[in-house]
């Protein structure tokens, strides 16, 4: 077979190295170059497991949820037999999107020419169908996308040959279930969303270390204690660190009851599962690239019930009004700094025995990015 040259020039990774202790960070231009961002779609987002929603949001037959994988619209739907399926959100006739948002429907009807599909994706009918010589209805069925239920979180993968997510992220799932034994009973309560003027990697980098926390998140440091009370774990495409509550009466939110401790994790490439001290809770941060220097970050809040009690509401309000704005401001300022002619690459501060400031999990993430893009560019 004739070798096809890549459609982009090979990227310069500078002094990035396989081991965090020896490595410089990814180059600054990887965080704003449109060519890098374009390559990431095929090299990263089309080949990995991307979080969409919680299973409680598609609980009944006919329930659907429309999401995105980079620039590809997809939807998840529970069919008439109760099975969950995922499809590209496009009509097989003339490419009009089929569904929007969240809802429930007995059939899938294209708004353009009213082509009709069953909830399992099978072609149902269309006006003028008999005029299509040799037409086989199965050819018009919606194109299915890989779907996996990961402890109640629904992930999709555009790569039909991808390994199951649980095979690559099993330890984190066990850590989450151990931290919150009632995790499978939690339900979706609400979603919060912010548009961030920063590259998606800037946002993920920030979530992967607490070197910045003492100076930038004083309330969080009163809530949880890192020094001597945190355990790190790496496995496959995930990592987690379990952290104990620090003070019941703190500036983040008052803890009337502590039924679980904290666990902060990561599933490559864009999912950040969080559990905070208090009643059973689960917060999923989903980092969604929206351009070379624009990111949508969504936080899905899961609790024992959709109607929040006072302590749960305090947790949500703290994140919305304090913790999230603190991190958004940091990311947007870093993004501006990445354009400085005085900066190209920095160094990781690494002390694997000190989870309160070690940056080796930032390198853990950046190495996945490096390997994906350098593999794509050769």
Residue, then its C-alpha position, 0 to 999 in steps of 0.5 A: x500500500x502506498x504510504x500517505x504523508x500526514x496532513x499536518x507537519x510533525x510536531x516539535x515536542x521540545x524537551x518533553x521526556x517519558x519520565x516526569x522527573x526528567x521532563x519539561x512540559x509540553x510546548x506552549x504552542x501545543x495549547x493554541x496552535x490550530x494544527x495541534x487542535x485539529x490533529x487532536x480530534x482524530x488522534x485523541x477524541x475519535x479513539x477514546x472513551x468520552x463521558x456523556x451523561x449519567x444513566x439516571x438521565x435516560x432511565x425510561x424507554x424512549x429517553x434520549x440524551x444528545x452529546x458531542x465527541x469533539x465535532x461529532x454529534x451523538x445521542x444515547x437512547x433507551x430503546x423500547x426493550x429497555x436497552x441503552x444504545x448510542x448513535x451518530x446524530x445524523x439522518x441517513x438520508x440527507x445528513x440532517x441532525x435528528x435530535x436535540x437536547x434531552x427528551x423522550x420520544x416513541x420514534x426518531x423522526x428527522x425534522x427535514x424530510x420526516x424519515x423515521x427510525x425505531x428507538x433501536x436505530x432501525x429504519x422505519x419508513x419514509x415517503x417515496x421509499x418505493x421509488x428507491x430501486x434496490x433499496x434495502x431498509x437495513x442500509x438506512x439504519x442509524x450508525x451505532x457508536x460504542x457505549x459503555x456503562x461505567x458505574x452509572x456513567x455513560x461513555x461513548x467511543x467512536x472507535x468500534x475496535x476500542x478495548x472496553x473502558x472497564x478493562x483500562x479503568x477498572x481500579x479507579x471504578x473500584x476506588x470510587x465504589x469503595x469511597x461511596x458504597x452507595x454510588x450505584x444508587x445516586x441520581x442526577x441532580x443538576x448540571x453547571x457549565x462554564x465556558x473557559x477562555x483556555x485550551x482544554x489541556x490547560x484545564x485538565x493540567x490544572x485539575x491534576x495537581x494541588x501545588x497551587x491549592x494552598x495559595x489559590x483554594x484556601x477554603x478547599x484546604x480547610x475542607x480536605x487535608x493532603x499532608x499525611x492524609x492522601x493516597x495516590x494511585x495510578x492504573x491504566x488510563x486513570x489515576x486517583x487520590x483519596x483524601x480525608x476530611x480536614x475540618x467540619x466547620x470550614x470556609x468551603x461548606x459545613x459538614x453536618x455529617x461525614x458518610x464518605x471521604x474525598x476521592x479525586x480522579x481522572x479518566x483519560x482524556x477528559x473526564x474528572x470524577x470527584x467525590x467530596x466529604x459529606x453525604x454520598x455524592x459524586x461530581x463529574x467534571x467533563x472537559x469539552x474542547x470547543x476550539x484551540x483556546x476555548x473549553x466548555x467544562x460541565x459539572x454533573x452533580x449526583x446525590x442520593x436524591x434529586x432534591x438536595x438537603x442543606x449540606x448537599x446544597x452547600x457543597x454545590x453552592x461552594x463549587x459554583x461560587x468559589x472553587x470553580x471560579x478560582x480555577x477558571x481564573x487560573x486557567x484563563x490567566x495561564x492561557x494568556x501566559x502561554x502566548x508570551x515570547x518569554x515562555x516555551x516549556x517549563x519543568x515539573x516539580x516532582x516528589x511522589x511522596x508529597x501529593x500536596x505539591x507533586x506534579x507527576x500526574x500532570x506529566x501522566x496526562x501530558x504523556x498521553x497527549x504527547x504519545x497520541x500526537x507524535x504517533x499521529x504525526x509519523 
